[in-house]
């Protein structure tokens, strides 16, 4: 009976470690998004300052430097990537609306297009998934074992459970030896692997 209890304890421990690792990865993504969002707001603010002249600079700076500081604080208090993006997008929309309402002569359209494309690309990257299908998950598992020096690494199946891909892969050179690899769908990183079956 104690053998079963020990196995359950081991499984719970591994599950807790996996959940902790996933939490750390998500926290890292949020931290990166907060930094990028704050910098993108600052870039947007500076883009408009470059196009101002004389008194317009002082008027714009007085109004928007305080709002930029408030936006940075709100970004730092965001709990999710989506909240961070919402705060960032609101600041960018508000400054753009102000520029249109005040008939501010904005910076060169090419600069704005480049900035907007950069913002979209960064947002898509952070919100997107690195591993969005079973083939990609099996390829990651295959290369993982090849790098470990396994001569045989034949992916058999991949199943997604929430944000984790479970990949079964045969790594046995002479006999069937199945390993299960857990891959984070967001980062493509290996969370864990273990031999689950030998024949």
MARDRENGU-960026 format. One record per residue: x, y, z of N, C-alpha, C in turn. Coordinates in steps of 0.2 Angstrom, whole numbers, plus 5000, padded with zeros to 4 digits. Layout:
BEGIN
XYZXYZXYZ...
END
This chain:
BEGIN
500449945000500050005000500450065000501050065004501450125004501750144997501850084993502150104986501650144982501050134982500550174979500450244982500550244988500550314992501150354990501750324989502350354987502250374980501950334975501850354969501450414968500850414972500450474972500750534974501150534979501550584982502050614977502350564973502850584968502450624962501850594960501550624955501250694957501050704963500850774966501350814966501950794968502550844968502750864961502750814956502950834949502450884947501750874948501250914946501350984949501450994955501551054958502151094955502751054954503351084951503151104943502751064940502551084933502151154933501651154938501251214938501651274940502151264945502551324947502951344941503251294937503651314931503151354926502551334925502151364920501951434923501851444929501751504932502251554931502851524932503451574931503551594924503351544919503451564912502851624910502251614913501751664912501951734915502251724921502451784924502951824920503451784917503951814913503651844907503151814904502851844898502451914900502151914906501851974908502352024909502852014912503352064914503652094907503752044902504052074896503552114893502852094893502352134890502252204893502352204900502352274903502852314901503452294901504052334898503952354891503752314887503652334880503052384879502452374883501952414883502152484885502452494891502652554893503152594888503652554885504052584880503652604874503152564872502852584866502452654867502152654873501752714875502252774875502852764878503352824878503552834871503652784866503752804859503252844856502652824857502052854854502052934856502152944863502153004866502753044862503353024862503853054859503753064851503453024848503253034841502953094840502453114844502053174843502453234845502853224850503253284852503753304847503953264843504453274837504153324832503453314832503153354826502853424829502953434835502653494838503153554837502953614838503353674837503153724843503653764845503553814850503053794856502553834857502053834862501753764862501653734856501253674855501653614859502353624860502753574863502553574871502553634873502453644881501653624882501253644878500553624879500453544879500753514874500653444873501053404879501653434881502053394886501653404893501353464894501053474900500453424901500053414896499453374896499653294896500153274892500253204891500753174895501253214898501753184902501453154908500953194911500553164917500153104915499853104909499453044907499952984906500553004903501052944902501252914908501352954913501552934920501052884923500352914922499852874925499752804921499852804915499752744911500352694912500952724914501452674916501252644922501052684927500852654933500252604932499752614928499252564927499452504924499952514919500252454916500652414921501052444926501352404931500852364935500252394936499752364941499352304937499452304930499052254926499152184929498652144929498752074931498852024925498652044919498651994914498952034908499151994903499452024896498852064893498252034893497752064890497552134893497552144900497452204903498052254901498652234901499152274899499052304892498852264887498752284880498152334880497652324884497152364884497352434886497752434892497952504894498352534889498852494886499252524881498852554875498452514873498052534867497552594868497352604875496952664876497352724876497952724879498452774879498552804871498752754867498852764860498252794857497752764858497052794855496952864857497052874864496852944866497352994864497952984863498453024860498353044853498152984849497952994842497353034841496853024845496253064845496353134847496753144852496953214854497253254848497753214845498153244839497653264833497153224832496653234827496253294829495953294835495553344837495853414837496453414839496853484839497153494833497053454828497353464821498153474821498353424826499153424826499453394820499953424817500253404812500753344814500553284813500853224816501553214812501953174815502553154812502453124805502953114802502953084795502553014795502153004790501752944790502152884790502752884787503152824787503352804794503452854798503652844805503052804809502552834808501952814811501752744809501752734802501652664800502152614803502752634803503252584806503152574813502952624817502852614824502252574825501652584821501052544821501152474820501552454814501752384813502152354818502652394821503052364827502552344832502152394834501652374840501252314838500952304832500552254830500952184831501552184828501952124828502152104835502352154839502552134846501852104850501352134849500752114852500552044849500552034843500451964840500951914843501551934843502051884846501951864853501751914857501651894864501051864866500551884862499851844863499851774859500251774854500251714850500551654854500451594850500751534853501351514849501851484852502451464848502251394845501851354849501751284847500951274846500751284840500051284839499751224836500151174834499951114831500351054834500050994833500350934835501050914832501050934825501650924821502250964824502151024826502651064829502851034836502351014840502550984846502950924845502850884841503150814840503850834837503950884833504650904831505050934836504750964841505150994847505350934851504950884852505150824856505650784852505650774846506050744842506750774843506850834842507450874842507750874849507350874854507550874861507950804863507650744860508050684862508650674857508550704851509150704847509750734850509650794853510150834856510350794862509950754865510250714871510650654869510750644862511150594860510750524858510050534858509650474857509750464849509850394847509950384840509250374837508750354841508050344839507650394843507250424839506750474842506150474837505650434838505150434833504450454837504250514835503650544838503050494836502650484841502050444840501350484840501250524845500650564845500750624849500350674848500350734853499650754854499550764860498850784863498950854867498550904866498550964869498050964875498350984881497950984887498051064890497551104888497651174890498251204887498751224891499351264888499951214887499851144888500351104888500251044882500751034878500750974874501050914877500650854876500950794879501150754873501750744872502050704866502350634868502050584865502350514866502850504860503450484862503950474857504350414859504450364854504850304855505550324854505950314860506650324860507050264861506750204860507150144861507450124854508150104855508550084849508350014847508249974852508149894851507449874853507149904858506549884860506049954861505449944861504949994862505150034869505250094869505350134875505050204874504450214877504050274876504150324881504350384879504450434883503850484882503650514887503150574887503450634888503450684884503750744884503150804885503250844890502750894891503050964888502750994884502951054880502451114882502751164884502351224885502151254878501451264877501251284870501451354869501551394874501651474873502351484872502851444874503551454874503951404869503651344869503951294865504451254870504551274876505051244881504751184883505251134885505151074888505051084895504451064898504251064905504551004908504450944905504650884909504650834903505050774905504950714901505150654906504750604904504950544908504750474904505050424905504950364902504350334905503850324901503150304903503050224901503450194897503250124895503950094892504050034894504649994891504349924889504549904884504349834882504949794879
END
